[in-house]
Amino acid sequence: MSGLWTDARPVLLGAGGMLHRAWRQLLDGRGVKYDGLGRQELDLRDAANIGRVIGECRVVINCAAYTDVDGAEKAEGLANEVNGTGVGSLARVCRERGAVLVHYS
């Protein structure tokens, strides 16, 4: 891979999840170095911390989400905070820094 992928060290969010594992396999297979982060390192509910953790990264691959569909009915506020407000904060930080954001919905 060349260009953006070799010039930048992507941040891969959502460590431990299935999508994160798939991206990890893809990047590892192509020899792309990346920083894999889980909720402990970057909780999308902590808007003030997103910019600090993302730093000057040029590529952010967001595999983090609240994915428990049944649980989301009981914890609608939490699901919206992670999948809505948190992702919005992440997108804002990426836009301000000129970073590419890959996000799945």
Order of alpha helices (4+ residues) and beta strands (2+ residues): alpha-beta-alpha-beta-alpha-beta-alpha-alpha-alpha-beta
